[in-house]
Amino acid sequence: MNTSSSSTVRSSHTALVLGGGGSTGNAWLIGVIAGLHASGVDVTNPDLIVGTSAGSTAAAQIAASAPAELFAAAVAPVPEALRRPASAGADRGRPSPVSSHLARMNHIISSSSGAADMRRRLGAAAMESEAAADDTWQAKWRAVVASRLLDQRWPDRQVLITAVDAETGDPAVFDRGSGVELVDAVAASCSSSRPYRVGDHWYLDGGYRSNAENADLAAGYERVLVLSPFGGRSLQPVEWGMHLATQVDTLRAGGSGVETIFPDPDAEHLFGGNAMDISLRPAAAQAGYDQGMDLAGRLGGFWG
């Protein structure tokens, strides 16, 4: 179930890698893609799309909706009832959820001997927390993810959605041949630190597989475009080989041409600790759109 198993013969020319980055990261990804599209560079129909966490949602969205429509929705004002600043917990004297999550991650990483050990420890901690939690989250989260997807069927193209097996720590990849519904694949990839059940297995966020981008899955493709809301940053030690820069070097050594797009420095406050602040989505989408427009001239020749 957790292994990509599609046997469809595919081209290996272009691959689009959409990294994780929370709510604002998803909006930025949509903005970049829409800005490129508006400038004549259409990256929505590559031979491969790799989606991780927020990027998995974007991967499913661009396969079913026009970039302009997705961008219009992303820059629309966020209803006041949905606004919940990421710093709200800190305002009450408690650390924010993002800060608490980063603290847990740093503790687990410092205690781990390598990437595989880290994933096992993350899975064990997540499963322990899940055992003490109520059982309503899964259904609610699935409904939220489903509401974001115009078409809940797997697209008729090569789309890979990443996750991690919470019980074994093994990397996982879903595609249309995996026997897993698209909604469940995306929900698992976006589950953050909570385990999400698919059949008899539990999965963690795809960002734990190999950094927030998982660009290694684009090996063998001639041209690889990586969009990384987190700017390629990683909490893991460089020697673990999970950093985006390491993955890019490996892709290039294998003969791939690779271009990366990171948020502009003046927009970095929209990500990181603010990644889950839904009120910042319009600004993140607009920042991405402006970047896409600016980069279209350079990327047009690369993408073909």
Buried (B, 14 or more C-beta within 10 A) or exposed (E): BBEBEBEEEEEBEBBBBBBBBBBBBBBBBBBBBBBBBBBEBBBBEBBBBBBBBBBBBBBBBBBBBEBEBBBEBBBEEBEEEEEEBBBEBBEEEEEBBBBBBBEBBEEBBEEBEEBBBBBBBBBBBBBEEBEEEEEEBBEEBBEEBBEBBEEBEBBEBBBBBBBBBBBBBBBBBBBBBBEBBBBBBBBBBBBBBBBBBBEEBBBBBBBBBBBBBBBBBBBEBBBBBBBBBBBBBBBBBEEBBBBBEBBBEBBEEEEBBBBBBBBEEEBBEBBBBBBBBBBBBBBBBBBBBBBBBBBBEEBBEBBE
